[in-house]
Amino acid sequence: MRLDKFLKVSRLIKRRTLAKEVCDQGRIKINGQVAKAGSAVKAGDELVVRFGQKLVTVRIDAIREIVRKDEAGTMYTIISETPVSES
Protein backbone atom coordinates (compact mmCIF):
# COMPACT_ATOMS: atom_id res chain seq x y z
CA MET A 1 0.00 0.00 0.00
CA ARG A 2 1.19 3.54 -0.69
CA LEU A 3 2.42 5.50 2.31
CA ASP A 4 0.02 8.43 1.81
CA LYS A 5 -2.96 6.06 1.56
CA PHE A 6 -1.88 4.16 4.70
CA LEU A 7 -1.61 7.42 6.67
CA LYS A 8 -5.15 8.36 5.61
CA VAL A 9 -6.77 4.94 6.12
CA SER A 10 -5.13 4.51 9.55
CA ARG A 11 -6.15 8.08 10.40
CA LEU A 12 -2.65 9.10 11.48
CA ILE A 13 -3.25 12.01 9.08
CA LYS A 14 -6.84 12.92 8.22
CA ARG A 15 -6.57 13.73 4.51
CA ARG A 16 -4.55 12.04 1.77
CA THR A 17 -3.54 15.36 0.22
CA LEU A 18 -2.16 16.48 3.58
CA ALA A 19 -0.35 13.14 3.96
CA LYS A 20 1.23 13.68 0.53
CA GLU A 21 2.40 17.17 1.49
CA VAL A 22 3.97 15.87 4.73
CA CYS A 23 5.79 13.17 2.75
CA ASP A 24 7.00 15.68 0.16
CA GLN A 25 8.45 17.83 2.96
CA GLY A 26 10.61 14.88 4.09
CA ARG A 27 8.94 14.63 7.51
CA ILE A 28 8.34 10.85 7.34
CA LYS A 29 10.87 8.01 7.46
CA ILE A 30 10.24 4.33 6.81
CA ASN A 31 12.77 2.10 8.57
CA GLY A 32 15.19 5.03 8.83
CA GLN A 33 14.93 6.13 5.17
CA VAL A 34 13.20 9.36 4.11
CA ALA A 35 10.01 8.31 2.31
CA LYS A 36 7.98 9.71 -0.56
CA ALA A 37 4.18 9.56 -0.78
CA GLY A 38 4.32 6.64 -3.23
CA SER A 39 6.65 4.51 -1.09
CA ALA A 40 5.29 1.05 -0.34
CA VAL A 41 4.61 0.13 3.29
CA LYS A 42 3.98 -3.32 4.75
CA ALA A 43 3.25 -4.85 8.13
CA GLY A 44 6.31 -4.69 10.36
CA ASP A 45 7.63 -1.40 8.94
CA GLU A 46 8.54 1.35 11.39
CA LEU A 47 7.49 4.92 10.60
CA VAL A 48 8.88 8.07 12.19
CA VAL A 49 6.55 11.01 11.60
CA ARG A 50 7.31 14.61 12.57
CA PHE A 51 4.16 16.37 13.77
CA GLY A 52 5.10 19.97 14.57
CA GLN A 53 7.35 19.82 17.63
CA LYS A 54 7.21 16.05 18.27
CA LEU A 55 8.42 12.86 16.64
CA VAL A 56 6.03 9.92 16.70
CA THR A 57 7.44 6.44 16.08
CA VAL A 58 4.86 3.91 14.88
CA ARG A 59 5.06 0.21 13.96
CA ILE A 60 2.63 -0.95 11.26
CA ASP A 61 0.69 -4.00 12.48
CA ALA A 62 -1.77 -4.51 9.61
CA ILE A 63 -2.52 -3.24 6.11
CA ARG A 64 -6.19 -2.95 5.19
CA GLU A 65 -7.83 -1.06 2.32
CA ILE A 66 -11.04 -0.19 4.16
CA VAL A 67 -11.26 0.33 7.92
CA ARG A 68 -14.00 1.72 10.15
CA LYS A 69 -13.06 4.74 12.22
CA ASP A 70 -13.12 2.90 15.54
CA GLU A 71 -10.86 0.11 14.16
CA ALA A 72 -8.24 2.39 12.55
CA GLY A 73 -6.05 2.37 15.67
CA THR A 74 -5.55 -1.40 15.33
CA MET A 75 -3.48 -0.90 12.17
CA TYR A 76 -0.49 0.47 14.09
CA THR A 77 1.19 0.61 17.49
CA ILE A 78 2.72 3.81 18.82
CA ILE A 79 6.22 2.98 20.03
CA SER A 80 7.26 6.44 21.24
CA GLU A 81 6.46 10.15 21.17
CA THR A 82 9.40 12.46 21.78
CA PRO A 83 9.68 16.24 21.61
CA VAL A 84 11.92 17.67 18.90
CA SER A 85 14.94 19.39 20.41
CA GLU A 86 15.84 22.78 19.05
CA SER A 87 19.40 22.92 17.72
Residue frames relative to the residue before (quaternion, step in Angstrom):
aa qw qx qy qz dx dy dz
M 1.0000 0.0000 0.0000 0.0000 0.00 0.00 0.00
R 0.5328 -0.6227 0.4733 0.3230 3.57 -1.11 0.69
L 0.6004 -0.5952 0.4043 0.3491 3.55 -1.08 0.76
D 0.6833 0.4891 -0.3116 0.4437 3.62 0.79 -0.95
K 0.6486 0.4995 -0.3255 0.4732 3.60 1.02 -0.71
F 0.6280 0.5296 -0.3430 0.4555 3.62 0.97 -0.77
L 0.6513 0.5236 -0.3206 0.4459 3.59 0.91 -0.91
K 0.6731 0.4843 -0.2908 0.4773 3.59 1.03 -0.78
V 0.6858 0.4892 -0.2939 0.4516 3.60 0.80 -1.00
S 0.7053 0.4430 -0.2607 0.4883 3.60 1.00 -0.82
R 0.3748 -0.7654 0.4364 0.2884 3.56 1.36 -0.20
L 0.2829 0.7149 -0.5654 0.2987 3.57 1.07 0.76
I 0.7463 0.0728 -0.0491 0.6598 3.57 1.19 -0.73
K 0.5066 -0.7333 0.3698 0.2625 3.56 -0.74 1.09
R 0.8053 0.1908 -0.0958 0.5531 3.61 0.97 -0.77
R 0.5480 -0.6393 0.4330 0.3216 3.56 -1.05 0.81
T 0.6276 0.5298 -0.3511 0.4496 3.61 1.00 -0.69
L 0.6444 0.4989 -0.3156 0.4860 3.58 1.04 -0.75
A 0.6197 0.5341 -0.3358 0.4668 3.60 1.03 -0.76
K 0.6430 0.5174 -0.3181 0.4665 3.59 1.00 -0.82
E 0.6496 0.5161 -0.3178 0.4590 3.60 0.94 -0.84
V 0.6418 0.5160 -0.3203 0.4682 3.60 0.96 -0.87
C 0.6471 0.5100 -0.3133 0.4721 3.59 0.97 -0.83
D 0.6735 0.5115 -0.2928 0.4462 3.58 0.90 -0.93
Q 0.6554 0.4991 -0.3019 0.4798 3.59 1.20 -0.53
G 0.4825 -0.6962 0.4141 0.3332 3.60 1.28 -0.03
R 0.4470 0.7210 -0.4267 0.3135 3.60 1.17 0.51
I 0.6985 0.3957 -0.2686 0.5323 3.59 1.29 0.15
K 0.0917 -0.7729 0.6266 0.0395 3.55 -1.05 0.89
I 0.1860 -0.7334 0.6427 0.1203 3.54 -1.14 0.77
N 0.8391 -0.1030 0.0203 0.5338 3.57 -0.65 1.16
G 0.7597 -0.4126 0.1965 0.4626 3.57 0.95 0.93
Q 0.6630 0.4705 -0.2997 0.4992 3.61 1.27 -0.11
V 0.4964 -0.6349 0.4947 0.3253 3.59 -0.95 0.88
A 0.2046 -0.8215 0.5290 0.0589 3.57 -0.80 1.08
K 0.3291 -0.6964 0.6009 0.2137 3.52 -1.27 0.58
A 0.7050 -0.4813 0.3209 0.4102 3.57 -1.28 0.37
G 0.7251 0.4447 -0.2410 0.4673 3.60 1.03 -0.73
S 0.4101 0.7166 -0.4753 0.3040 3.60 1.25 0.04
A 0.4246 -0.7044 0.5120 0.2480 3.56 -1.04 0.82
V 0.1150 -0.7696 0.6245 0.0673 3.57 -1.04 0.83
K 0.0749 -0.7824 0.6175 0.0310 3.55 -1.19 0.61
A 0.6700 -0.4720 0.3692 0.4382 3.56 -1.26 0.27
G 0.7374 0.3739 -0.3011 0.4751 3.55 -0.95 0.93
D 0.5467 0.6075 -0.4008 0.4140 3.60 1.22 -0.33
E 0.2672 -0.7428 0.5923 0.1612 3.55 -1.20 0.60
L 0.1527 -0.7902 0.5911 0.0541 3.56 -0.78 1.08
V 0.1076 -0.7321 0.6655 0.0977 3.55 -1.16 0.68
V 0.0558 -0.8134 0.5779 -0.0350 3.55 -0.54 1.24
R 0.2411 -0.7570 0.5870 0.1556 3.57 -0.91 0.91
F 0.0543 -0.7662 0.6401 -0.0182 3.54 -0.65 1.24
G 0.8269 -0.1660 0.0942 0.5290 3.61 -0.30 1.18
Q 0.8162 -0.2149 0.1887 0.5020 3.56 -0.54 -1.20
K 0.7085 0.3911 -0.3049 0.5021 3.63 1.10 0.52
L 0.3160 -0.7075 0.6011 0.1957 3.51 -1.29 0.58
V 0.1199 -0.7833 0.6082 0.0462 3.56 -0.82 1.01
T 0.1590 -0.7758 0.6070 0.0662 3.56 -0.78 1.10
V 0.0392 -0.8139 0.5756 -0.0688 3.54 -0.72 1.20
R 0.2138 -0.7362 0.6246 0.1490 3.58 -1.10 0.76
I 0.3674 -0.7236 0.5414 0.2199 3.60 -0.85 0.97
D 0.2067 -0.8031 0.5527 0.0823 3.57 -0.72 1.13
A 0.8106 0.0014 0.0427 0.5840 3.60 1.03 -0.72
I 0.2290 -0.7332 0.6241 0.1432 3.53 -1.24 0.61
R 0.1163 0.7767 -0.6092 0.1101 3.56 -0.70 1.11
E 0.4921 -0.6811 0.4647 0.2792 3.57 -1.02 0.83
I 0.7986 0.1225 -0.0286 0.5886 3.57 0.94 -0.90
V 0.0523 0.7978 -0.5937 0.0913 3.57 -0.75 1.09
R 0.4286 -0.6668 0.5366 0.2893 3.57 -1.03 0.76
K 0.6787 -0.5316 0.3320 0.3828 3.54 -1.17 0.64
D 0.7180 0.4566 -0.2654 0.4534 3.59 0.85 -0.92
E 0.6858 0.4543 -0.2831 0.4931 3.62 1.25 -0.26
A 0.4485 0.7272 -0.4380 0.2796 3.62 1.24 -0.21
G 0.6426 0.5520 -0.3217 0.4229 3.59 1.03 -0.71
T 0.6053 0.5680 -0.3583 0.4273 3.60 1.21 -0.31
M 0.5638 0.6196 -0.3786 0.3936 3.60 1.24 -0.18
Y 0.8039 0.1390 -0.0588 0.5753 3.60 1.19 -0.41
T 0.2504 -0.7228 0.6204 0.1731 3.53 -1.37 0.31
I 0.3427 -0.7223 0.5597 0.2181 3.57 -0.84 0.96
I 0.2631 -0.7808 0.5535 0.1219 3.56 -0.67 1.16
S 0.7963 -0.1630 0.1193 0.5702 3.59 0.91 -0.87
E 0.1396 -0.7251 0.6648 0.1135 3.51 -1.37 0.42
T 0.0489 0.8117 -0.5779 0.0695 3.57 -0.57 1.14
P 0.4829 -0.6497 0.4920 0.3204 3.59 -1.04 0.69
V 0.4497 -0.6634 0.5268 0.2831 3.55 -1.16 0.67
S 0.3148 -0.7518 0.5469 0.1915 3.57 -0.77 1.02
E 0.4179 -0.6954 0.5320 0.2424 3.52 -1.04 0.84
S 0.0959 -0.8152 0.5701 0.0360 3.59 -0.79 0.98
